[in-house]
């Protein structure tokens, strides 16, 4: 689906949300669960230093690599052709 931007090889653990932070590094934060206190502090897992491009979604895939995929334009399916 997406193109690999950085091969990090991060081992993902359940209960954490993995993302690309504003500095372009791969980070994680504990997910909010009902009735549990969570630490809202980010943990940097790998320093990638990726510069984001507009119109792309960045995510961590199953292998632990940072990937990017082109975002769908909102409303593109809703329009119908005029006859």
Phi and psi in degrees as a GROMACS rama.xvg file:
@    title "Ramachandran Plot"
@    xaxis  label "Phi"
@    yaxis  label "Psi"
@TYPE xy
-117.51  174.689  UNK-2
-103.65  132.807  UNK-3
-71.563  125.446  UNK-4
-98.9694  -41.0977  UNK-5
-143.105  126.748  UNK-6
-87.6509  102.425  UNK-7
-98.734  -37.5528  UNK-8
68.3974  40.6927  UNK-9
-77.5277  134.229  UNK-10
-86.6792  113.075  UNK-11
-82.706  137.096  UNK-12
-112.059  145.503  UNK-13
-67.9469  146.883  UNK-14
93.3578  3.81747  UNK-15
-124.063  147.769  UNK-16
-104.026  124.094  UNK-17
-105.13  135.62  UNK-18
-157.59  172.774  UNK-19
-100.564  118.949  UNK-20
-81.6232  -178.669  UNK-21
-68.9936  -17.5224  UNK-22
-86.7008  -5.19004  UNK-23
87.8512  17.5434  UNK-24
-104.704  152.142  UNK-25
-80.5634  125.937  UNK-26
-134.284  169.619  UNK-27
-141.093  156.249  UNK-28
-144.189  148.649  UNK-29
-70.8686  134.779  UNK-30
-74.0776  146.881  UNK-31
-74.3709  130.138  UNK-32
-124.338  147.476  UNK-33
-61.8035  125.225  UNK-34
81.8064  3.28327  UNK-35
-116.333  144.093  UNK-36
-82.85  138.062  UNK-37
-124.146  151.541  UNK-38
-86.1839  123.694  UNK-39
-91.9721  15.5656  UNK-40
-88.668  136.058  UNK-41
-78.4768  145.832  UNK-42
-116.989  117.648  UNK-43
-77.4597  123.151  UNK-44
-92.795  -38.6466  UNK-45
-150.461  131.571  UNK-46
-87.0477  104.158  UNK-47
-96.713  -41.4594  UNK-48
68.2309  40.74  UNK-49
-82.2839  134.643  UNK-50
-93.2468  122.879  UNK-51
-74.2599  144.556  UNK-52
-105.384  143.039  UNK-53
-70.9327  138.909  UNK-54
91.2139  7.41192  UNK-55
-121.136  146.706  UNK-56
-104.303  128.299  UNK-57
-106.914  136.023  UNK-58
-151.458  167.242  UNK-59
-104.626  122.211  UNK-60
-84.734  -175.332  UNK-61
-63.9338  -30.7797  UNK-62
-80.6091  -6.91737  UNK-63
89.737  18.3818  UNK-64
-99.584  151.345  UNK-65
-86.1228  127.036  UNK-66
-124.416  162.418  UNK-67
-131.597  146.302  UNK-68
-137.823  144.411  UNK-69
-68.3918  131.28  UNK-70
-78.2003  145.097  UNK-71
-73.909  142.792  UNK-72
-75.4713  130.786  UNK-73
-67.7199  136.225  UNK-74
83.6626  6.01138  UNK-75
-72.0696  -27.8948  UNK-76
-82.9262  -25.2409  UNK-77
-73.8549  -30.9176  UNK-78
-69.8112  139.868  UNK-79
-114.039  150.552  UNK-80
-73.9149  140.985  UNK-81
-83.2798  142.471  UNK-82
